[in-house]
Amino acid sequence: MKRAVVVLILVLAFCGLSDSIYLAQNEATNTPLICNVVSISGCNIVATSQYTRLFGLSIAEYGVIFYGIIFFLAALELVLFNRLIRRILQAISFVGVLASLVLTFLEIFIIKALCIFCLASALIALLVFIAAIFIEPIRKNILQSQQKTLPNLPMPPS
């Protein structure tokens, strides 16, 4: 079952990578995005806003890096099945969810336009994080480590 979830993470990472590559390519070639979904048609407004670059890289390029790392770690997890890899996958996907929340906030409240590609990426990042938690539950391991550190002391007489 866990392997199937890791394969799901691979598929999601591929979808996120495709989305990010499309956005990065359109930004590099300065071509408009094809975005005509019912009420979400602000892709080009978002893509040309002042918030599309951070430290000299476009947000789409960060997406390519993020999903590339997720894809690599998920592929590595399929081969090695290592707890450390699962924890790194959780941490990086959590950072992706936080970044997606900030960027979605900017879209809604500052730019006042929505981009379907950006929202899809945010949803993919959230699904990757949920799947990463599923393959290595956080709470269960915390409880197990606390039980291992507590000594077995006899109960006092009543």
C-alpha positions as CSV (number, residue, x, y, z in Angstrom):
1,M,0.0,0.0,0.0
2,K,2.8,2.4,0.9
3,R,4.5,1.8,-2.4
4,A,1.3,2.7,-4.2
5,V,1.2,6.0,-2.4
6,V,4.9,6.6,-3.3
7,V,3.9,6.0,-7.0
8,L,1.1,8.4,-6.5
9,I,3.6,11.0,-5.3
10,L,5.7,10.3,-8.4
11,V,2.6,10.9,-10.6
12,L,1.7,14.1,-8.8
13,A,5.3,15.4,-8.9
14,F,5.3,14.7,-12.7
15,C,2.1,16.7,-13.1
16,G,3.5,19.5,-11.0
17,L,6.7,19.4,-13.0
18,S,4.8,19.7,-16.2
19,D,2.8,22.6,-14.9
20,S,5.9,24.4,-13.7
21,I,7.8,23.8,-16.9
22,Y,4.9,25.2,-18.9
23,L,4.8,28.3,-16.8
24,A,8.6,28.7,-16.9
25,Q,8.7,28.2,-20.7
26,N,6.0,30.8,-21.3
27,E,7.8,33.3,-19.1
28,A,11.1,32.7,-20.8
29,T,9.6,33.1,-24.3
30,N,7.4,35.9,-23.1
31,T,4.3,34.3,-24.6
32,P,0.8,34.6,-23.0
33,L,-0.6,31.7,-21.1
34,I,-3.6,29.8,-22.5
35,C,-6.1,30.2,-19.6
36,N,-9.8,30.2,-20.3
37,V,-11.5,28.4,-17.5
38,V,-15.0,29.5,-16.6
39,S,-14.3,32.1,-13.9
40,I,-10.5,31.8,-13.6
41,S,-8.9,33.7,-16.4
42,G,-6.3,35.8,-14.6
43,C,-3.2,33.7,-15.5
44,N,-1.6,36.4,-17.6
45,I,-2.3,39.1,-14.9
46,V,-0.6,36.9,-12.3
47,A,2.2,35.8,-14.6
48,T,3.1,39.4,-15.4
49,S,2.8,40.8,-11.8
50,Q,5.8,42.0,-9.8
51,Y,5.5,38.9,-7.5
52,T,6.7,36.4,-10.2
53,R,10.4,36.7,-9.3
54,L,12.2,36.0,-6.1
55,F,16.0,36.3,-5.7
56,G,16.5,36.4,-9.5
57,L,14.5,33.3,-10.2
58,S,10.9,33.1,-11.4
59,I,8.4,31.4,-9.2
60,A,7.8,28.9,-12.0
61,E,11.5,27.9,-11.9
62,Y,11.2,27.4,-8.1
63,G,8.3,25.1,-9.0
64,V,10.5,23.1,-11.4
65,I,13.2,22.7,-8.7
66,F,10.6,21.8,-6.1
67,Y,8.8,19.2,-8.1
68,G,12.1,17.8,-9.5
69,I,13.3,17.2,-6.0
70,I,10.0,15.6,-5.0
71,F,10.1,13.4,-8.0
72,F,13.7,12.4,-7.3
73,L,13.0,11.6,-3.6
74,A,9.9,9.6,-4.4
75,A,11.9,7.6,-7.0
76,L,14.6,7.0,-4.5
77,E,12.1,6.0,-1.9
78,L,10.8,3.3,-4.2
79,V,14.2,1.8,-4.4
80,L,15.6,2.3,-0.9
81,F,12.4,2.5,1.3
82,N,14.2,4.7,3.9
83,R,12.7,6.5,6.8
84,L,15.0,9.5,6.4
85,I,14.0,9.9,2.8
86,R,10.3,9.9,3.8
87,R,11.0,12.5,6.5
88,I,12.8,14.7,4.0
89,L,9.9,14.3,1.5
90,Q,7.5,15.4,4.2
91,A,9.6,18.4,5.1
92,I,10.1,19.6,1.6
93,S,6.5,19.0,0.7
94,F,5.5,21.0,3.8
95,V,7.6,23.9,2.6
96,G,5.9,23.6,-0.8
97,V,2.5,23.9,0.9
98,L,3.5,26.9,2.9
99,A,4.9,28.6,-0.3
100,S,1.7,27.8,-2.1
101,L,-0.4,29.3,0.7
102,V,1.6,32.5,0.5
103,L,1.4,32.7,-3.3
104,T,-2.3,32.0,-3.3
105,F,-2.8,34.7,-0.7
106,L,-0.9,37.1,-3.0
107,E,-3.1,36.1,-5.9
108,I,-6.4,36.6,-4.0
109,F,-5.7,39.7,-1.9
110,I,-2.9,41.6,-3.6
111,I,-2.9,40.8,-7.3
112,K,-6.7,40.2,-7.2
113,A,-6.5,37.6,-10.0
114,L,-6.4,33.8,-10.0
115,C,-4.3,31.6,-12.2
116,I,-5.6,28.1,-12.8
117,F,-2.0,26.8,-13.2
118,C,-0.9,28.3,-9.9
119,L,-4.0,26.9,-8.1
120,A,-3.3,23.5,-9.7
121,S,0.2,23.6,-8.4
122,A,-1.0,24.5,-4.9
123,L,-3.4,21.6,-4.9
124,I,-0.7,19.2,-6.2
125,A,1.7,20.4,-3.4
126,L,-1.0,19.8,-0.8
127,L,-1.8,16.3,-2.2
128,V,1.9,15.4,-2.1
129,F,2.2,16.5,1.5
130,I,-0.9,14.5,2.5
131,A,0.5,11.4,0.7
132,A,3.9,11.9,2.3
133,I,2.3,12.0,5.7
134,F,0.4,8.8,4.8
135,I,3.5,6.8,4.0
136,E,5.2,7.8,7.3
137,P,2.7,9.0,9.9
138,I,4.1,11.7,12.1
139,R,2.0,11.3,15.2
140,K,2.5,7.5,15.5
141,N,6.3,7.8,15.5
142,I,6.3,10.6,18.1
143,L,4.2,8.4,20.4
144,Q,6.5,5.4,19.8
145,S,9.6,7.4,20.5
146,Q,8.1,8.7,23.8
147,Q,7.2,5.2,24.9
148,K,10.8,4.0,24.2
149,T,12.3,6.8,26.4
150,L,10.1,6.2,29.4
151,P,11.5,3.7,31.9
152,N,9.4,0.8,33.1
153,L,9.0,1.7,36.7
154,P,6.9,-0.4,39.1
155,M,3.7,1.2,40.4
156,P,3.8,2.3,44.1
157,P,1.6,0.2,46.4
158,S,-1.8,1.6,47.1
